[in-house]
Amino acid sequence: MTRLRDKVVAITGGTGGIGKAAADLFLQQGAKVIISDINQDDIDGAVNDINHPNLKGIVCDVTKEADNQRLVEFAVESFGKLDVFFANAGVEGIVKPLTEYPEDTWDLIFNVNVKGVWFGIKHAFKAMEKSKGGSVIITSSVAGLQGTPNVGAYTTSKHATIGLMRSAALEGAPLGIRVNSIHPSPVDNRMMRSLEDGFAPGQGAEAKKGFEQMIPLKRYATNEEVANLALFLASDESSFITGAIYPIDGGMTA
Ligand SMILES: NC(=O)c1ccc[n+]([C@@H]2O[C@H](COP(=O)([O-])OP(=O)(O)OC[C@H]3O[C@@H](n4cnc5c(N)ncnc54)[C@H](O)[C@@H]3O)[C@@H](O)[C@H]2O)c1
C-alpha cells in the first residue's frame, strides 16, 4: 500500500483504460493523483468512480502546450510538487495503407502521440527539477518496436516516442529525472475494439481471435497488468532505471 507514498502523479489520457487503472492503483499505493483527459464529463465520471480523497481531475488536451503547463501547475498547486508524469494519452487513428492514409489523421496522431508527450516532458521537467528529481513514463506500444501494416501513422508515432524518451532520459539524468517507456501488446479495452473493427469491419470478435494468436501467451493484456508496470517505473524500486524500453506483450516481440 505504500510503494508510492507521498508521491504526486499526473496522468494524461487518465480516463481511458490504462490511465484510469493506473490512477486507481497509484492511489492504492499511497500516491496523490491528478488525472487529465480531453473531456470534462469523462474526468468527472472517472473521479466519481474511483472516489478517493487524493484524486483530482483537470482537462488537458496534450496537443496544447498551455494545457500541459496548466496540468503540471495544477498538480503542484494541489499537492505541492510533481514526482511522476505518466505520458499516456494516445490515439490509434484509422486502419488504412500508407498509400491511402489521410494527412489530417496522420497529423492528429503525431500531435497527440509525439508532440503531446514532448509538451508533457517540457513542463513536467520544470516542476521535477525544483523537487530534485522524478520519473516520467511514456506509454508507447509494441507498435513502437516492430512494423504493423495499415496502422503506419500509429506505428511511426510510437517508434518516435523512443527517440524522445532516450533524449529526455539523457537530459533528465543530471536533474535526477528518470524517463522510460512501456510497450504494451494489445490491451483489452476501447482502443483495441476500435482497431479490431478497423481491421475487420463488423467482425471485431474474429479479428480479436487473430490478434490473440500472434501473442505467445494467447491473450490480450489487461489494463491492470499495464498499470502494474507503470507502478514499478513510478516507484523508487526502479531508481537506477532510465532510458529503457519495457515490452509488456505476452512474448509478442520475443
Ligand atoms: N489499448 C491497447 O491495445 C494499447 C496497446 C499499446 C499501447 N497503447 C497505448 O496506451 C495508451 C493509453 O491508451 P488506452 O489503451 O488506455 O486506450 P484509451 O483509448 O482507453 O485511452 C486513451 C486516452 O487518451 C485520451 N486522449 C486522446 N486524445 C487526447 C488528447 N489530445 N489529449 C489528452 N488525452 C487524449 C482519450 O480520451 C483516452 O481517454 C495510449 O498511448 C495507447 O496508444 C494501447
The ligand as a Gaussian input file, in Angstrom:
#p B3LYP/6-31G(d) Opt

LIG

0 1
 N       -5.164000      -0.468000     -25.940000
 C       -4.104000      -1.039000     -26.482000
 O       -4.192000      -2.149000     -27.025000
 C       -2.769000      -0.350000     -26.438000
 C       -1.631000      -1.080000     -26.780000
 C       -0.393000      -0.444000     -26.739000
 C       -0.308000       0.883000     -26.377000
 N       -1.449000       1.563000     -26.057000
 C       -1.304000       2.964000     -25.664000
 O       -1.798000       3.106000     -24.347000
 C       -2.154000       4.471000     -24.120000
 C       -3.484000       4.521000     -23.394000
 O       -4.477000       4.020000     -24.254000
 P       -5.608000       3.002000     -23.747000
 O       -5.216000       1.658000     -24.158000
 O       -5.916000       3.253000     -22.316000
 O       -6.828000       3.450000     -24.710000
 P       -8.000000       4.507000     -24.432000
 O       -8.480000       4.913000     -25.760000
 O       -8.940000       3.920000     -23.463000
 O       -7.257000       5.709000     -23.708000
 C       -6.614000       6.757000     -24.411000
 C       -6.978000       8.045000     -23.713000
 O       -6.271000       9.134000     -24.338000
 C       -7.172000      10.221000     -24.378000
 N       -6.799000      11.216000     -25.390000
 C       -6.970000      11.159000     -26.729000
 N       -6.575000      12.299000     -27.282000
 C       -6.129000      13.098000     -26.286000
 C       -5.602000      14.409000     -26.228000
 N       -5.455000      15.159000     -27.322000
 N       -5.251000      14.895000     -25.023000
 C       -5.412000      14.168000     -23.909000
 N       -5.923000      12.931000     -23.888000
 C       -6.273000      12.404000     -25.073000
 C       -8.525000       9.591000     -24.689000
 O       -9.590000      10.463000     -24.398000
 C       -8.476000       8.359000     -23.825000
 O       -9.020000       8.562000     -22.550000
 C       -2.155000       5.136000     -25.481000
 O       -0.978000       5.900000     -25.642000
 C       -2.140000       3.964000     -26.430000
 O       -1.590000       4.285000     -27.677000
 C       -2.675000       0.969000     -26.067000

